[in-house]
Amino acid sequence: MFKSNVGQFDRILRIIAGVVLLSLYFIYPDAAWRYAALIGIIPLFTGLFGTCPLYSLFGLSTCPVRKG
């Protein structure tokens, strides 16, 4: 479907950041900024699926170049 453009290290960082942000949503149920933590869905999904729409838009990639 989408071309993979997120490298392994980048994927790990995105998944960790997404999980941390989403966990803040559940840890602080009465905080006024609680819903802002839902932004963690974006790095979590881009890390899990290995593709970033913004990278595609700007022609970037953190995947290693395969020599064939």
Residue pairs with C-beta under 8 A, 6 or more apart in sequence:
2 49
2 51
2 56
3 51
3 56
4 50
4 51
4 63
5 50
5 51
5 52
5 55
5 56
5 60
5 61
5 62
5 63
6 14
6 46
6 47
6 50
6 51
6 52
6 55
6 61
6 62
6 63
7 61
7 62
7 63
7 64
9 62
10 47
10 62
11 47
11 48
11 50
12 47
13 47
14 43
14 44
14 46
14 47
15 43
15 44
15 47
15 48
17 40
17 43
17 44
17 47
18 40
18 41
18 42
18 43
18 44
18 45
18 47
19 40
19 44
20 40
21 37
21 38
21 39
21 40
21 43
22 37
22 38
22 40
22 41
22 44
24 34
24 37
24 40
25 34
25 35
25 37
25 38
25 40
28 34
28 37
46 52
46 53
54 60
55 61
55 62
